[in-house]
Every structure is written in C-alpha cells, then in structure tokens.
Amino acid sequence: HRPGKLHRHTLGTASAEQVFDEPDGRFFLHCFRSSSERQLIILLNS
C-alpha cells in the first residue's frame, strides 16, 4: 500500500473530493497541519 492520493471530505456530506494525486509509485505522500493549523503541508518523498 502506497499513499499517493489526498482527498478532502466535509462532514455531513456523502462524497469526498480528490485534491492531490501522485501517480509515480516511487513517491509516498505525507500530510501535516502547520503549527497555526491554518494550512496543510503536503510532503512527497521517495
């Protein structure tokens, strides 16, 4: 299992929206909140 897609889901709705896709299987996706919790940081590494 390789995390490569990021989805956004709003509570109370039925579906999620894909906001990022890394098709290259050599990369792993990680995401973190900024210290202010106002931004999402997407990190890719191989």
C-alpha positions as CSV (number, residue, x, y, z in Angstrom):
1,H,0.0,0.0,0.0
2,R,1.5,3.3,-1.1
3,P,-0.2,6.6,-0.1
4,G,-0.4,8.7,-3.2
5,K,-3.8,10.4,-3.1
6,L,-5.2,13.1,-0.9
7,H,-9.0,13.6,-0.5
8,R,-11.0,16.3,1.2
9,H,-14.2,15.4,2.9
10,T,-16.7,17.7,4.6
11,L,-18.6,16.1,7.5
12,G,-22.2,15.6,6.7
13,T,-21.7,15.1,3.0
14,A,-21.7,11.9,1.1
15,S,-18.6,12.2,-1.0
16,A,-15.0,13.3,-0.9
17,E,-13.1,15.4,-3.3
18,Q,-9.7,14.4,-4.6
19,V,-7.3,17.3,-4.2
20,F,-4.0,15.7,-5.0
21,D,-2.8,12.6,-6.9
22,E,0.8,11.4,-7.3
23,P,0.8,8.7,-9.9
24,D,4.5,7.9,-9.7
25,G,4.8,4.7,-7.5
26,R,8.3,5.8,-6.3
27,F,6.8,8.6,-4.1
28,F,5.0,8.5,-0.8
29,L,2.6,11.2,0.3
30,H,2.5,12.6,3.8
31,C,0.5,15.5,5.1
32,F,0.7,17.6,8.2
33,R,-1.0,20.6,9.7
34,S,1.0,23.8,10.1
35,S,1.7,24.9,13.7
36,S,-1.1,27.5,13.3
37,E,-3.4,24.7,12.0
38,R,-4.4,27.1,9.1
39,Q,-2.5,25.3,6.4
40,L,-2.0,21.7,5.3
41,I,1.6,20.8,4.3
42,I,1.9,18.0,1.6
43,L,5.3,16.3,1.6
44,L,6.4,13.8,-1.1
45,N,9.5,11.6,-0.7
46,S,10.9,8.6,-2.4
